[in-house]
Structures are given as structure tokens and as C-alpha cells.
Amino acid sequence: MSENQGQAQSDNRISGVFSQKKIAKIGTGTTARKTEIIAFFFVQEREDGTIIVQPLAANDVPFGPKTEISREDLLVNYMPEPQKSLARTAAALSPEELEIQKAVARGDKFRKRGESFTAEFEYKKALQLDMSNVRANFGIGLCYIERNEREKAHEVFERLVNLDAAFEDEHKHLFNEFGISLRKAGMQGEAMEYYLRALELSPQDENLHYNMARAALDKGDPKTAAQHLLSCLKLNADHAEAKQFVEYLRRKKLAEG
């Protein structure tokens, strides 16, 4: 069940995502330092007025032990997060959906450890149940690019460019990582097509124009690179990287003006 965060139900009971800031100590001795950590929780008020708090996992699904707190504790120590999307709770998921989420989470864990073959195995489990799962497609695509298996990576790319959901804000981190990986792997044609598809959905995103320029220059097309840098700077005249890029093209006599 998807919900808008911090939004009360029709009976005015509290139900949504809240955050809590904590100070954590990292390191020991002279290298010890304090850092601020923000944790997110799903908060729900029961019919009897009891406030239940449950941590959110990295994929924004409630996970772990539930804790009962007072309304006063909630108001003093937690902040509502109305802009943060809440994934459907495990209780609301079908067994198949739950298995997909678990397989993707395992795949992400193994990929971050550098165990790409094990990660691929988990992503494939998810894709066998849902070929359009965005996170599984990004994950397995990144595994293929890392191993320079370009034909397989291209197949995943073809799926992703046809999935509007792949370019939504919630997948921004994976989207950026995948595009950069395509370019660095020498798949500039795919990278350019990828950013063009993204620009169809978000034409006012200056960073997409900048990334497109990088891919175009890598492909040996400085004219297209200059055009997208111009578009980037029209949207954000203070884009430092784009200004440096333009100056580089001028020094190399690859751009007019």
C-alpha cells in the first residue's frame, strides 16, 4: 500500500514516515569524530491511540522490531517527512512481490561487495518473476558492464530505455550510476540514447544535458557536446562543470566562440 508521508488517514490517526536525527561517534582515539545520522521510521497510530514506530529499510519498506512510544515523544523527537515515498509494507505484498524484493536486496548487497556473479544470480531470480523490475534490471546491467559483457549489458539497456519508471526520482542514484558506467565502458552510443530518453521525460534537467555532453565527446561528437552544454548553461548559468567543459572545448578548438 503506497502512502503519502505524514498524511493522516481519514479518521485523523497518524500514519506516515518520520525521521529522527542521532549523533554517532565514529573511530577511536585521536581519529574519533561525531557525525549526524538520519534514520527513517514508519509511524502508525492505532485505534486506541498507541503510537507504533518501525524502522525503514534502505528500500523504504518497514523492517525490524516495532516500538511503542508516546505521542509526546513523537512530537518532540521525530520530524514528519511528507516528501518521502513509502514502499508497500511487507504485509501488503503478495508472496511473489515479497520474494522479488528480497532477491533484489540480496543482489544489491552482493554487488556492493564486488561479488557480481552471486549478485547476478539474485537479480535473475527477481527478473524471472518480474522482467520489468527496475532495480533488478539496473543491478544486473551494472554487473554485466563491470565484467565487460557488452552484449548482455546492451540487452538490459534496451529494456531500461523502454521503462519510464527507470527514470523516476526514486531510482536517480542507480540511473546515474548506470549511465556513467555505460560511458566509461565505451558504450557511448547507448549512453547517448539513454540520456536522450531521460531528457524526453525531464527536459529541464541541466545535469542530463551535461552528462549527454560527456557521452557525446567520448563518442567523438564535439558539436553535439557543445549543443548540450549550451542547453545546460541556459538552464543553470552557474553550472561549474559545464563552464569548465566549454572552456576545455574552446582550448582544444572543438567548439565555436
Residue, then its C-alpha position, 0 to 999 in steps of 0.5 A: m500500500s503506497e502512502n503519502q508521508g505524514q498524511a493522516q488517514s481519514d479518521n485523523r490517526i497518524s500514519g506516515v514516515f518520520s525521521q529522527k536525527k542521532i549523533a554517532k561517534i565514529g573511530t577511536g582515539t585521536t581519529a574519533r569524530k561525531t557525525e549526524i545520522i538520519a534514520f527513517f521510521f514508519v509511524q502508525e497510530r492505532e485505534d486506541g491511540t498507541i503510537i507504533v514506530q518501525p524502522l525503514a529499510a534502505n528500500d523504504v519498506p518497514f523492517g525490524p522490531k516495532t516500538e511503542i512510544s508516546r505521542e509526546d515523544l513523537l512530537v518532540n523527537y521525530m520530524p514528519e517527512p511528507q516528501k518521502s515515498l513509502a514502499r508497500t509494507a511487507a504485509a501488503l505484498s503478495p508472496e511473489e512481490l515479497e520474494i522479488q524484493k528480497a532477491v533484489a536486496r540480496g543482489d544489491k548487497f552482493r554487488k556492493r561487495g564486488e561479488s557480481f556473479t552471486a549478485e547476478f544470480e539474485y537479480k535473475k531470480a527477481l527478473q524471472l518473476d518480474m522482467s520489468n523490475v527496475r532495480a533488478n534490471f539496473g543491478i544486473g546491467l551494472c554487473y554485466i558492464e563491470r565484467n565487460e559483457r557488452e552484449k548482455a549489458h546492451e540487452v538490459f539497456e534496451r529494456l531500461v530505455n523502454l521503462d519510464a519508471a527507470f527514470e523516476d526520482e526514486h531510482k536517480h542514484l542507480f540511473n546515474e550510476f548506470g549511465i556513467s558506467l555505460r560511458k566509461a565502458g565505451m558504450q557511448g552510443e547507448a549512453m547517448e540514447y539513454y540520456l536522450r530518453a531521460l531528457e524526453l521525460s525531464p527536459q529541464d534537467e541541466n545535469l542530463h544535458y551535461n552528462m549527454a555532453r560527456a557521452a557525446l565527446d567520448k563518442g567523438d561528437p564535439k558539436t553535439a557536446a557543445q549543443h548540450l552544454l549550451s542547453c545546460l548553461k541556459l538552464n543553470a548559468d552557474h553550472a561549474e562543470a559545464k563552464q569548465f567543459v566549454e572552456y576545455l572545448r574552446r582550448k582544444k578548438l572543438a567548439e565555436g566562440 
